[in-house]
Amino acid sequence: MALGALAAIEQAGTPTGKIVVVGIDGLPEALAKIRDGEMAASVQFPLLQVRFALEALVARLRDNKAVEGKLLDPLVIEKSNLQQADRYSEIK
């Protein structure tokens, strides 16, 4: 959605940087926009969330274990810490 917002802002002729755009998930396309200064940031949740979810599902199905919540620390990816993004190596 953030990339769509950036496209709409550009189509409207609004100067870059006039509107701050922050996304979520740290997709490579968004990371490139952060690198290029077109997007302010992206909030990334650890990729471990998928592993934890699958492990909980398997435990529920196999052993009827209750699904427990886990707190995961999100990371705000900005230009200054772009290399910390999980998908940094995928930026084109």
N, CA, C and O atoms as a GROMACS GRO file, in nm:
protein
  368
    1MET      N    1   0.082  -0.119   0.000
    1MET     CA    2   0.000   0.000   0.000
    1MET      C    3   0.086   0.125   0.000
    1MET      O    4   0.051   0.226  -0.062
    2ALA      N    5   0.200   0.119   0.070
    2ALA     CA    6   0.288   0.236   0.074
    2ALA      C    7   0.339   0.269  -0.066
    2ALA      O    8   0.350   0.386  -0.103
    3LEU      N    9   0.371   0.166  -0.143
    3LEU     CA   10   0.419   0.189  -0.280
    3LEU      C   11   0.308   0.251  -0.366
    3LEU      O   12   0.336   0.336  -0.450
    4GLY      N   13   0.185   0.210  -0.344
    4GLY     CA   14   0.072   0.270  -0.413
    4GLY      C   15   0.053   0.415  -0.372
    4GLY      O   16   0.022   0.500  -0.456
    5ALA      N   17   0.072   0.443  -0.244
    5ALA     CA   18   0.062   0.581  -0.196
    5ALA      C   19   0.170   0.668  -0.261
    5ALA      O   20   0.144   0.781  -0.301
    6LEU      N   21   0.291   0.613  -0.272
    6LEU     CA   22   0.400   0.688  -0.338
    6LEU      C   23   0.365   0.718  -0.483
    6LEU      O   24   0.390   0.828  -0.532
    7ALA      N   25   0.308   0.619  -0.553
    7ALA     CA   26   0.269   0.639  -0.692
    7ALA      C   27   0.162   0.748  -0.704
    7ALA      O   28   0.167   0.832  -0.793
    8ALA      N   29   0.065   0.745  -0.614
    8ALA     CA   30  -0.043   0.845  -0.616
    8ALA      C   31   0.012   0.985  -0.586
    8ALA      O   32  -0.030   1.084  -0.647
    9ILE      N   33   0.104   0.993  -0.492
    9ILE     CA   34   0.166   1.122  -0.458
    9ILE      C   35   0.241   1.176  -0.578
    9ILE      O   36   0.234   1.296  -0.608
   10GLU      N   37   0.314   1.088  -0.647
   10GLU     CA   38   0.389   1.129  -0.766
   10GLU      C   39   0.294   1.175  -0.876
   10GLU      O   40   0.318   1.277  -0.940
   11GLN      N   41   0.186   1.098  -0.900
   11GLN     CA   42   0.089   1.134  -1.003
   11GLN      C   43   0.022   1.268  -0.974
   11GLN      O   44  -0.014   1.342  -1.066
   12ALA      N   45   0.006   1.298  -0.846
   12ALA     CA   46  -0.057   1.425  -0.807
   12ALA      C   47   0.038   1.543  -0.823
   12ALA      O   48  -0.002   1.658  -0.810
   13GLY      N   49   0.165   1.512  -0.851
   13GLY     CA   50   0.263   1.619  -0.870
   13GLY      C   51   0.317   1.676  -0.741
   13GLY      O   52   0.378   1.783  -0.740
   14THR      N   53   0.296   1.606  -0.631
   14THR     CA   54   0.346   1.652  -0.501
   14THR      C   55   0.496   1.627  -0.495
   14THR      O   56   0.542   1.518  -0.527
   15PRO      N   57   0.574   1.727  -0.455
   15PRO     CA   58   0.719   1.711  -0.449
   15PRO      C   59   0.760   1.599  -0.352
   15PRO      O   60   0.697   1.580  -0.248
   16THR      N   61   0.865   1.525  -0.389
   16THR     CA   62   0.918   1.418  -0.303
   16THR      C   63   0.956   1.477  -0.168
   16THR      O   64   1.018   1.582  -0.161
   17GLY      N   65   0.919   1.407  -0.063
   17GLY     CA   66   0.953   1.450   0.072
   17GLY      C   67   0.849   1.539   0.137
   17GLY      O   68   0.857   1.565   0.257
   18LYS      N   69   0.753   1.587   0.061
   18LYS     CA   70   0.648   1.674   0.115
   18LYS      C   71   0.553   1.593   0.204
   18LYS      O   72   0.501   1.645   0.303
   19ILE      N   73   0.530   1.467   0.168
   19ILE     CA   74   0.446   1.377   0.246
   19ILE      C   75   0.533   1.260   0.290
   19ILE      O   76   0.600   1.198   0.208
   20VAL      N   77   0.533   1.231   0.419
   20VAL     CA   78   0.612   1.121   0.473
   20VAL      C   79   0.534   0.991   0.458
   20VAL      O   80   0.420   0.980   0.503
   21VAL      N   81   0.597   0.893   0.393
   21VAL     CA   82   0.533   0.763   0.371
   21VAL      C   83   0.612   0.657   0.446
   21VAL      O   84   0.733   0.644   0.430
   22VAL      N   85   0.541   0.580   0.528
   22VAL     CA   86   0.600   0.469   0.603
   22VAL      C   87   0.518   0.344   0.572
   22VAL      O   88   0.395   0.346   0.578
   23GLY      N   89   0.586   0.238   0.538
   23GLY     CA   90   0.519   0.113   0.504
   23GLY      C   91   0.543   0.007   0.610
   23GLY      O   92   0.592   0.035   0.720
   24ILE      N   93   0.508  -0.114   0.575
   24ILE     CA   94   0.525  -0.227   0.665
   24ILE      C   95   0.571  -0.348   0.583
   24ILE      O   96   0.532  -0.362   0.467
   25ASP      N   97   0.650  -0.431   0.641
   25ASP     CA   98   0.699  -0.558   0.586
   25ASP      C   99   0.837  -0.554   0.523
   25ASP      O  100   0.897  -0.660   0.503
   26GLY      N  101   0.891  -0.439   0.492
   26GLY     CA  102   1.028  -0.433   0.440
   26GLY      C  103   1.048  -0.506   0.309
   26GLY      O  104   1.149  -0.576   0.292
   27LEU      N  105   0.954  -0.492   0.216
   27LEU     CA  106   0.970  -0.555   0.085
   27LEU      C  107   1.088  -0.492   0.011
   27LEU      O  108   1.118  -0.374   0.031
   28PRO      N  109   1.157  -0.568  -0.073
   28PRO     CA  110   1.273  -0.514  -0.144
   28PRO      C  111   1.241  -0.385  -0.223
   28PRO      O  112   1.323  -0.294  -0.227
   29GLU      N  113   1.123  -0.379  -0.284
   29GLU     CA  114   1.085  -0.259  -0.359
   29GLU      C  115   1.075  -0.138  -0.267
   29GLU      O  116   1.115  -0.027  -0.303
   30ALA      N  117   1.022  -0.160  -0.148
   30ALA     CA  118   1.012  -0.051  -0.050
   30ALA      C  119   1.150  -0.012   0.001
   30ALA      O  120   1.179   0.106   0.020
   31LEU      N  121   1.236  -0.110   0.022
   31LEU     CA  122   1.372  -0.081   0.069
   31LEU      C  123   1.447   0.003  -0.034
   31LEU      O  124   1.524   0.091   0.002
   32ALA      N  125   1.424  -0.024  -0.162
   32ALA     CA  126   1.487   0.057  -0.267
   32ALA      C  127   1.437   0.201  -0.261
   32ALA      O  128   1.514   0.295  -0.281
   33LYS      N  129   1.308   0.218  -0.233
   33LYS     CA  130   1.252   0.354  -0.222
   33LYS      C  131   1.310   0.426  -0.100
   33LYS      O  132   1.332   0.547  -0.106
   34ILE      N  133   1.334   0.354   0.007
   34ILE     CA  134   1.397   0.413   0.126
   34ILE      C  135   1.540   0.455   0.090
   34ILE      O  136   1.583   0.566   0.121
   35ARG      N  137   1.612   0.364   0.026
   35ARG     CA  138   1.750   0.393  -0.016
   35ARG      C  139   1.756   0.518  -0.103
   35ARG      O  140   1.846   0.600  -0.090
   36ASP      N  141   1.657   0.532  -0.193
   36ASP     CA  142   1.656   0.643  -0.288
   36ASP      C  143   1.594   0.771  -0.230
   36ASP      O  144   1.588   0.872  -0.299
   37GLY      N  145   1.549   0.765  -0.104
   37GLY     CA  146   1.495   0.883  -0.039
   37GLY      C  147   1.351   0.915  -0.073
   37GLY      O  148   1.303   1.024  -0.041
   38GLU      N  149   1.282   0.823  -0.139
   38GLU     CA  150   1.143   0.847  -0.177
   38GLU      C  151   1.044   0.804  -0.069
   38GLU      O  152   0.930   0.849  -0.067
   39MET      N  153   1.089   0.717   0.019
   39MET     CA  154   1.004   0.664   0.127
   39MET      C  155   1.081   0.680   0.257
   39MET      O  156   1.203   0.663   0.259
   40ALA      N  157   1.012   0.714   0.366
   40ALA     CA  158   1.079   0.740   0.492
   40ALA      C  159   1.126   0.613   0.563
   40ALA      O  160   1.239   0.606   0.611
   41ALA      N  161   1.038   0.513   0.570
   41ALA     CA  162   1.071   0.395   0.650
   41ALA      C  163   0.974   0.281   0.621
   41ALA      O  164   0.872   0.298   0.553
   42SER      N  165   1.009   0.165   0.674
   42SER     CA  166   0.922   0.048   0.669
   42SER      C  167   0.940  -0.027   0.800
   42SER      O  168   1.052  -0.046   0.847
   43VAL      N  169   0.830  -0.069   0.858
   43VAL     CA  170   0.836  -0.145   0.983
   43VAL      C  171   0.841  -0.293   0.946
   43VAL      O  172   0.754  -0.344   0.876
   44GLN      N  173   0.944  -0.360   0.994
   44GLN     CA  174   0.964  -0.500   0.960
   44GLN      C  175   0.948  -0.586   1.084
   44GLN      O  176   1.010  -0.561   1.187
   45PHE      N  177   0.867  -0.688   1.072
   45PHE     CA  178   0.857  -0.787   1.178
   45PHE      C  179   0.952  -0.901   1.142
   45PHE      O  180   0.968  -0.933   1.024
   46PRO      N  181   1.014  -0.962   1.240
   46PRO     CA  182   1.112  -1.067   1.210
   46PRO      C  183   1.052  -1.179   1.125
   46PRO      O  184   0.938  -1.219   1.146
   47LEU      N  185   1.131  -1.229   1.031
   47LEU     CA  186   1.085  -1.339   0.948
   47LEU      C  187   1.057  -1.464   1.031
   47LEU      O  188   0.991  -1.557   0.985
   48LEU      N  189   1.106  -1.465   1.154
   48LEU     CA  190   1.080  -1.577   1.244
   48LEU      C  191   0.932  -1.594   1.274
   48LEU      O  192   0.890  -1.700   1.319
   49GLN      N  193   0.852  -1.490   1.249
   49GLN     CA  194   0.709  -1.501   1.279
   49GLN      C  195   0.645  -1.616   1.202
   49GLN      O  196   0.555  -1.682   1.253
   50VAL      N  197   0.691  -1.640   1.080
   50VAL     CA  198   0.636  -1.750   1.001
   50VAL      C  199   0.674  -1.884   1.064
   50VAL      O  200   0.590  -1.973   1.077
   51ARG      N  201   0.799  -1.897   1.102
   51ARG     CA  202   0.845  -2.021   1.166
   51ARG      C  203   0.767  -2.048   1.294
   51ARG      O  204   0.722  -2.160   1.317
   52PHE      N  205   0.752  -1.945   1.379
   52PHE     CA  206   0.679  -1.962   1.505
   52PHE      C  207   0.534  -2.003   1.479
   52PHE      O  208   0.479  -2.088   1.549
   53ALA      N  209   0.473  -1.943   1.379
   53ALA     CA  210   0.333  -1.976   1.347
   53ALA      C  211   0.320  -2.120   1.301
   53ALA      O  212   0.229  -2.191   1.342
   54LEU      N  213   0.412  -2.164   1.214
   54LEU     CA  214   0.406  -2.301   1.165
   54LEU      C  215   0.434  -2.402   1.277
   54LEU      O  216   0.368  -2.506   1.284
   55GLU      N  217   0.529  -2.372   1.363
   55GLU     CA  218   0.557  -2.461   1.476
   55GLU      C  219   0.437  -2.472   1.568
   55GLU      O  220   0.406  -2.581   1.617
   56ALA      N  221   0.369  -2.361   1.593
   56ALA     CA  222   0.250  -2.362   1.678
   56ALA      C  223   0.138  -2.443   1.613
   56ALA      O  224   0.068  -2.518   1.681
   57LEU      N  225   0.122  -2.428   1.482
   57LEU     CA  226   0.019  -2.503   1.411
   57LEU      C  227   0.047  -2.653   1.415
   57LEU      O  228  -0.044  -2.732   1.440
   58VAL      N  229   0.171  -2.692   1.391
   58VAL     CA  230   0.208  -2.834   1.395
   58VAL      C  231   0.186  -2.890   1.535
   58VAL      O  232   0.133  -3.000   1.549
   59ALA      N  233   0.228  -2.816   1.638
   59ALA     CA  234   0.209  -2.863   1.775
   59ALA      C  235   0.061  -2.877   1.809
   59ALA      O  236   0.021  -2.967   1.882
   60ARG      N  237  -0.020  -2.788   1.756
   60ARG     CA  238  -0.165  -2.795   1.779
   60ARG      C  239  -0.224  -2.919   1.711
   60ARG      O  240  -0.304  -2.991   1.771
   61LEU      N  241  -0.184  -2.943   1.588
   61LEU     CA  242  -0.239  -3.056   1.513
   61LEU      C  243  -0.188  -3.190   1.566
   61LEU      O  244  -0.264  -3.286   1.575
   62ARG      N  245  -0.061  -3.196   1.599
   62ARG     CA  246  -0.003  -3.324   1.644
   62ARG      C  247  -0.036  -3.356   1.789
   62ARG      O  248  -0.075  -3.468   1.822
   63ASP      N  249  -0.019  -3.257   1.877
   63ASP     CA  250  -0.028  -3.280   2.020
   63ASP      C  251  -0.143  -3.208   2.089
   63ASP      O  252  -0.156  -3.214   2.211
   64ASN      N  253  -0.226  -3.139   2.011
   64ASN     CA  254  -0.338  -3.062   2.065
   64ASN      C  255  -0.292  -2.957   2.166
   64ASN      O  256  -0.365  -2.925   2.260
   65LYS      N  257  -0.171  -2.905   2.148
   65LYS     CA  258  -0.119  -2.800   2.236
   65LYS      C  259  -0.188  -2.668   2.207
   65LYS      O  260  -0.219  -2.635   2.092
   66ALA      N  261  -0.212  -2.593   2.312
   66ALA     CA  262  -0.271  -2.461   2.296
   66ALA      C  263  -0.173  -2.370   2.222
   66ALA      O  264  -0.051  -2.378   2.243
   67VAL      N  265  -0.225  -2.287   2.139
   67VAL     CA  266  -0.141  -2.191   2.068
   67VAL      C  267  -0.114  -2.073   2.160
   67VAL      O  268  -0.207  -2.009   2.210
   68GLU      N  269   0.014  -2.046   2.182
   68GLU     CA  270   0.053  -1.936   2.270
   68GLU      C  271   0.105  -1.819   2.187
   68GLU      O  272   0.168  -1.839   2.083
   69GLY      N  273   0.079  -1.702   2.233
   69GLY     CA  274   0.129  -1.583   2.165
   69GLY      C  275   0.277  -1.561   2.193
   69GLY      O  276   0.328  -1.601   2.298
   70LYS      N  277   0.345  -1.498   2.102
   70LYS     CA  278   0.485  -1.461   2.119
   70LYS      C  279   0.498  -1.315   2.079
   70LYS      O  280   0.442  -1.271   1.978
   71LEU      N  281   0.571  -1.242   2.160
   71LEU     CA  282   0.597  -1.103   2.126
   71LEU      C  283   0.723  -1.096   2.042
   71LEU      O  284   0.828  -1.148   2.081
   72LEU      N  285   0.713  -1.032   1.929
   72LEU     CA  286   0.826  -1.013   1.840
   72LEU      C  287   0.856  -0.864   1.831
   72LEU      O  288   0.765  -0.782   1.817
   73ASP      N  289   0.981  -0.830   1.839
   73ASP     CA  290   1.020  -0.690   1.832
   73ASP      C  291   1.031  -0.645   1.686
   73ASP      O  292   1.113  -0.696   1.611
   74PRO      N  293   0.948  -0.549   1.648
   74PRO     CA  294   0.959  -0.497   1.511
   74PRO      C  295   1.082  -0.409   1.498
   74PRO      O  296   1.136  -0.360   1.598
   75LEU      N  297   1.126  -0.388   1.377
   75LEU     CA  298   1.241  -0.303   1.348
   75LEU      C  299   1.197  -0.197   1.248
   75LEU      O  300   1.143  -0.230   1.142
   76VAL      N  301   1.219  -0.072   1.281
   76VAL     CA  302   1.188   0.036   1.188
   76VAL      C  303   1.310   0.053   1.098
   76VAL      O  304   1.418   0.090   1.143
   77ILE      N  305   1.291   0.024   0.970
   77ILE     CA  306   1.399   0.034   0.873
   77ILE      C  307   1.396   0.173   0.810
   77ILE      O  308   1.297   0.214   0.750
   78GLU      N  309   1.506   0.244   0.826
   78GLU     CA  310   1.523   0.376   0.767
   78GLU      C  311   1.651   0.373   0.683
   78GLU      O  312   1.721   0.272   0.680
   79LYS      N  313   1.681   0.481   0.618
   79LYS     CA  314   1.801   0.488   0.536
   79LYS      C  315   1.927   0.459   0.620
   79LYS      O  316   2.022   0.398   0.571
   80SER      N  317   1.926   0.504   0.745
   80SER     CA  318   2.044   0.489   0.830
   80SER      C  319   2.073   0.345   0.873
   80SER      O  320   2.187   0.314   0.907
   81ASN      N  321   1.973   0.258   0.871
   81ASN     CA  322   1.994   0.118   0.912
   81ASN      C  323   1.943   0.020   0.806
   81ASN      O  324   1.906  -0.094   0.837
   82LEU      N  325   1.942   0.064   0.684
   82LEU     CA  326   1.888  -0.016   0.573
   82LEU      C  327   1.949  -0.155   0.565
   82LEU      O  328   1.880  -0.251   0.531
   83GLN      N  329   2.076  -0.167   0.595
   83GLN     CA  330   2.145  -0.296   0.584
   83GLN      C  331   2.096  -0.398   0.687
   83GLN      O  332   2.127  -0.517   0.675
   84GLN      N  333   2.022  -0.355   0.787
   84GLN     CA  334   1.968  -0.448   0.887
   84GLN      C  335   1.839  -0.517   0.840
   84GLN      O  336   1.791  -0.610   0.905
   85ALA      N  337   1.784  -0.472   0.729
   85ALA     CA  338   1.661  -0.530   0.678
   85ALA      C  339   1.684  -0.676   0.638
   85ALA      O  340   1.786  -0.709   0.578
   86ASP      N  341   1.590  -0.762   0.673
   86ASP     CA  342   1.600  -0.904   0.640
   86ASP      C  343   1.619  -0.927   0.490
   86ASP      O  344   1.689  -1.020   0.449
   87ARG      N  345   1.557  -0.844   0.409
   87ARG     CA  346   1.559  -0.865   0.264
   87ARG      C  347   1.650  -0.764   0.192
   87ARG      O  348   1.631  -0.738   0.073
   88TYR      N  349   1.746  -0.710   0.262
   88TYR     CA  350   1.838  -0.610   0.207
   88TYR      C  351   1.909  -0.662   0.081
   88TYR      O  352   1.925  -0.588  -0.016
   89SER      N  353   1.950  -0.787   0.083
   89SER     CA  354   2.025  -0.843  -0.029
   89SER      C  355   1.942  -0.854  -0.156
   89SER      O  356   1.998  -0.878  -0.264
   90GLU      N  357   1.811  -0.837  -0.146
   90GLU     CA  358   1.722  -0.848  -0.262
   90GLU      C  359   1.696  -0.715  -0.332
   90GLU      O  360   1.627  -0.711  -0.434
   91ILE      N  361   1.752  -0.606  -0.278
   91ILE     CA  362   1.729  -0.475  -0.338
   91ILE      C  363   1.797  -0.468  -0.474
   91ILE      O  364   1.911  -0.511  -0.489
   92LYS      N  365   1.726  -0.414  -0.571
   92LYS     CA  366   1.782  -0.398  -0.707
   92LYS      C  367   1.813  -0.252  -0.732
   92LYS      O  368   1.861  -0.217  -0.839
   0.00000   0.00000   0.00000
